[in-house]
Amino acid sequence: MRTLVGSRGSGGWWGRKSTPGKVETYTRWTFHFFALVEIGAIGLPLFGQVGVGLTGWLAAALVAHALLCSATAARALDWTRDRRAQPVRLLWALGAVTVLISAAAIVVRERGSGGDDVRTAASTVFVGVLGFGAGTLTLGVRGRRHVLAVVASAVGGALLLQLPLGVAAPAALGTVIAVLFAAGGLAFTSAFSVWLLDAVYELDEARETRARLAVAEERLRFGRDLHDVMGRNLSVIALKSELAVQLARRGRAEAVEQMIEVQRIARESQREVRDVVRGYREADLRLELAGAQGVLAAAGIECAVTGDAAGLPVEVQSALGWVVREATTNVLRHGDARRCVVGVQVGAGRVVLTVENDGAKVDADRAGGDGGDGGDGGDGGDGKGGSGLVGLRERLSAVGGELEAGAVEGDRFRVVATVPVAAESRVEVVDS
């Protein structure tokens, strides 16, 4: 038997990330890009327009503000993921720097020397700094009221900074409206980004929980079946053993008969337990194919099943059914699959079962099979004695089969199980 792992299965740095990890990385770099936008769209033109005088220092302060926004966004996102404490000092520092730069910009616009270009550039800095500052501060607070308070503070601050300078009402109103749109838009973007990131992580946790619950439910079912079988028999054994002890103490010959009955019940219990375990371990391939399709569809994964499993020997169906069950669990637990294809081909004296999905995230358990993830009837994913690919190969070897599993082109993962089937054996099962 072989285990194949494609050299391109890792998918690189981006391919190895989970879906929540990709969304978080995209969100982080979006806010870092905002800093570049602030520098490129406001700071660089300001350098070109006003030179290196007082307004030149204002442009340099704008660059520092953009870098501070980027650092604050990174720390605030860590806080939203509960990885570190709320960056209160950094938030206050960003708020103070935002107010100082805004005040300097409005002073340059109203009291500084220069023409219309200088006033226009200073007004752009004023609106831009308040907008990007408010949007970044929104990442560090929670709740709709706090977000609205940040936006309202930016708008109110824009008005209060202009009043002492005697700015004309139309000009002040226009600036306040510009700040409202800039701060409100960026604050909404920040709040929505945090909400989306939290939702993605919660959905990923829900998917993992659903997989664990499926395993737990199967174990509970097995436990109930075992309890139903053993409960009554053990009670009878205990009563008859107690009766045999009492009879033996009295020297009655019936004690031997009672112990013979205990022996019979014990053997019957042993047989019934074996039947329960055998029924638990054996899987009907057609039922497993239908169940896998339903489970994957419920998880939002498109699943296509091709081929016919009718007429295969019971032991072959049981072994392949476990392959379907384990592969389905892997699709749910690993990677970010959008489509899964399951195919059954019978011919040339063998049956070939293929399970292939995209969005694969190859790891040691799935690629190597040393311990597996538990699956149904495994160990629950602790990597100690679970079924995994090792257990599947053992089941297939019992019927002369073999297993190939590994990454293929791109981000796809393929499991192929091959079992020899005699033609007469298949015909015999169909005729029966």
N, C-alpha and C positions, 0 to 999 in steps of 0.2 A: 504494500500500500504506500501511496505517496501523498505528500502535502506540497502543493505548489504555491509559492508566494511570488507574485510578479514584482519586478524591480521598480515599477512605476506605481505600485499600490499605495505608497505613502501620500502621493499627491502633493508633495512639497509642504512648505510652511503653512500655506493657506488650506490645503487639502486635509491636513491633520487636525484642523480645528473643528469643533462641533458647531452646530448651527448657532446656539447662543454665543459661542466664542466668536464666530464670524460677525454676528450682529453687533457685539460689543466692540470689536476691533473697528468695524465700520463707523460706529457712533463716535468712538474716541478720535479717530482721524478726521471725522467731519468737523469736530470742534477745533482740532489743531489747524484744519484748513481755514476755519473762520479767522484765526489769528493771521494767517497769510493774506486773507482777503482784506482784513483791516489794514495791514501794512501796505499791501499792493494797491488797493483802491483809494486809500486816503493818505497814507504816509508818504509814499514815493512821489505822487503828484505834488504834495505839499512842498517837498524839498525842491522840486523843479520850479515851482511858482514863486517861492518867497526867499530862497537863498538860505543864508546861515545866520541871520540875525535872531531876534527874539522868536520869530515864528519858526526859525530853524530848530531852536531848542524845543519848541512845541511839537514839532514833527518827531524829534528824538524821543520825547516823552510818550508820544503816541505808539512808537515801536515798543517801548518798555511796557506800556499798557497792554498791547497785544500779547506779548510774551507772558505777562502776569495772568491774562485771561486764559491762555493755554494751560498754564500750570494749575490754575484754580479748577479748570474743567476736569483735568485728569484726577485731581484729588477728590473733587466732588463726585465723580462717577465711581471712584472706589468706595466712597461713603454710601452711595445708593445701593451698592452691592454688598454692604455690611462687611467690607474688608478693612476699614479703618474708621476712626472717629470723624465726626463732622469737622471740616476744616474751618472752624469759626474764625480764627485769627487771619487766615488767608482771605476769607470772605470780607472781613472788615477792612483789611488792607486794600483789597481790590475796590471796595466801595469808596474808601478815602482817596485813592489815586484817581478814580473816575471823577469824583467831585472836583479835585484840584485841577486836573487837566481841563475839565469842562469850564471851570471858572476862568482859567487862563485863556482858553479859546474865546470865550465871550468878551473878556477884557480886550484881547487883541482885536477882535472884530469891531468893538465900539470905541476904543480909546487908542488903539495902535495906529502907527503911521503906515501909509501904503494906500494903494488904490483899491479898485473893486476886486481885483484878483485876490488880494490879501484877505479882504472881508469874506469873500466867498469861500476861500480855503479854511479860514477860521470857523465859519459857520458849519462847514462839512465836518471838521474835527469835532465840534461841539455835539452835533447830532450823532455822529458815528461812535464817539466814545461812550455817550450815554446809552446808545442802543446795544452795542456789544457788551458793555459792562452789565447792563440789566439782564441781558440774555444769559450771560455766564453766571451771574448771581442766582438766577432761577434754578440752576443745577444743584445749588447747595441748600435748597429749602424744600419742604414737602407740604403739600396741601394747596388747594386752589386759592385760599385766602392769602397765603404767604406769597404765591406767585403774583396775584393781583396787587398785593402791597408793594412788591418790588417794582412793578410797572408804574404804579401810581406814584411811587417815590421818584422815579426817573422823570415822569411828566411834571410832577410838582416841583422838583428841583430845577428843571428847565425854566419854569416860570419864575421861580424865586431868584435865580441867578440873573435874570434879565431885568427885573423890576428896579433894583438899586441903580442900574446904569441908565435908567430913563429910556429904554428901548420903546419905540413906537408900538402901539397896540397891534396894528396889522402884522408888523414884522415879528413881534413876540408870539402872536397867535400862530403864524405860519411855522415858526421854529418849534413850538410846542406840539403842533400836529405832526410835524416830521419826526419828532422824538417819540410820539405816541405810536406811530406806525413802525418805526425802527425797533423800539424796545418791545412793543407788543408782539411783533412778528418773531423776533429772536427768542423772546420768552416762551411763546407758544411752541416754537421749534424745540427748545430745550425740554420743556415739560413733556411734549409728545415723544421725544426720543427716549427719555427716562421711562415713560409708561410702556413704550414698545419693547424696550430692553427687558423690563420686569416681566412683561407678558410672555416673551419668548422663553425666558428662564423658567417661568411657571409651567408653560406647556411642556417643556423638556422634562421637568420633574414629574409632571403628571403622566407622561408616557412611560418613564421608568417605573413609576408607582404602579401603573396598569400592568406592566410586565411582571413585576414582583407579586402583585395580587393574583395574577393568573397561576403562577407557580404555587402560591399559598393555597389557592382554592383547590388545586389538584391534590395537594398534600392533605387538605382537610377531607376531601372526598375519599381518598385512600384510607385515612384514619377512621372515617365513619364506617366504611365497608369492613375494615378489620375489627372495629368494635362490635358491629352487628354479628360478625361471625364468631368472635371469641367470647363476647360477654356472657351469653347464655351457657356455652359449654364450660367455661371456667367456673361459673356458679354451680353447675351440676357436679363438676369434679370436686369442688370444695365441699359440697354437702355429702357426697358419697364417700369422700375420704374421711370426713369426720364420723360418718356412720360406721365405716369400716374400723376406725380406731375404737369406737365404743364397743362394737361387736367383738373385736379381738381381745379387749380387756375382760370381757365376760366369757371368753373362751368359746364363742359361737362360731360354727363353721361357715355361717353366711358372710363372714368378713372377707373370705377368699373370693366369693362371688362378687361382692361389692368392689374389690380391688380389680378384678377382671373387667368389670364394667367401667371403672375409672380408666383402665388401660385402653379399652375400646374407644371411649370418648376422646381420650388424648390423641390417639392415632387418627380418629375422624377429624379432630380439630386441626391436626397437622396437615391433613389432606386439604381441608377447606382453606387454610391459610395459603397453601401453595396455589390453589385455584385462584384466590384473590390476587396474589402477586403475579401469577401468570397472566391473568386478565388485565392487570395494570400495566404490565410490561409490553404486552402485545398491542399493536396499534393497527387499525384498519386503514389502509392507504387512501382509499376513496374518502373516508370520513376525515382523515387528516388533511387531505387536499382541500376539501370544502371548508374545514375549520380554519385553515391557514388563510384562505381567500377572504373569509369573513373577518378574521382578526385584523389582517392588514388593511382591508377596506375601512374598518372602523377607526384605524389609526391614520387614515388619510393617505394611504399608500395604494396606488393602483396595482392590482395583482391580476395577472393573466395565467390561467392554467390550461395546458394543452396535453393531449394524449388520453389514453384510457388505461386504468389500472385493473379492470375487471378480469377475473380468471387467473390471477397470479396466486401461487401457493401462499398459504397463511403465513409461513415463516418469512417469506420474501416481503409480503405486505407489511409485516410487523417491523422488519428491519428498515425498510424504506419509509414507513410511516414515522419512525423516530428521526430519520434524516430530515423529513419535512418539518417535524415539530421543532427540532433543534435549530434548523436553518431559519425558521420563522422567528424564533426567539432572538436569534442573532440580528436579524433585520430590524427588529423593534429596538434592540438595545444598543446597537452599534451604528454609527454613521447617521446619515440623514437621507434615507431612501425616499424616492418619489415613485419609483416603479419597480415591481418585482415580477419576474417571469418564472413559472414552474412548468417544466415539461417532463412527460413520461413517454419514453419510446421503447417499444418491445419489438425485437426482431433479431435475427442472426443468433439465436440461442442465448440471448441476454436481454435484460431490461436496464435502461439507463434513465436515472432520475437527475434532472438538472434544475438547480435553484440559483438564479442570478438576479442581483439587484444593483442599482446605482447608488451614488452617495455613500460609498463604503468608507469606513474609518478602520483601517487595518491595525490591529494590536496583537499583542503576544497571544492572548487567549484564542482569538479567532483565527489568526494565521497559523500558529503553531499547534494549538489544541492541547497544550500542556495544562490541563486542569479545567479548561472551558469556563463557561459562565454559569454553569448550573443548569440552565434550561429547565424543562419540565422533568421533574424527577431527579434533578441534580442536587447539588449541595447549596443551591441558592446563590451561587456566584462568589464564593469565597476562595475559589481556586484550589480547594483541597478535596480531591476525589470526586469532582463534579463529572458530569457526563462529557460535555464538550465534544470536540472532534475525536478525541481519544476514545471516548465511550462509543461513538458512532462507528469508528473503525472496528472496535471489538464486536459490535453487533453484526456488522457486515461480514466480518471474517467468519462468523459462525455459519453463514450461508454461502461462503466462498466468494464474497464480494470485496470490492475495494473502493476507496474514497479518495477523491482529489479535491482540494479546496485551496483557493488563493485568489489574489487580485489579478484582474485582466486589464484590458485597455481602459485608460482613464481612471475613473473612480468606481469601477464596477467590481463586484466580488462574486465569485462563482463557486458553487459546490456541486460536484458531480459524483454520483454513486452508481456503480456498475455491479450488477448481480447476474450470474449465469442462471438461465432458466431453460430446462429441457422442454422441448416442444410437447412431448407426450404428457409431461406434468401439467402444463398449462391447459391442454385439451381435457385432461381428466378432471381438473377443477371446474372447468366450464360445464362439462356434461353433468357433474354432480349437482 
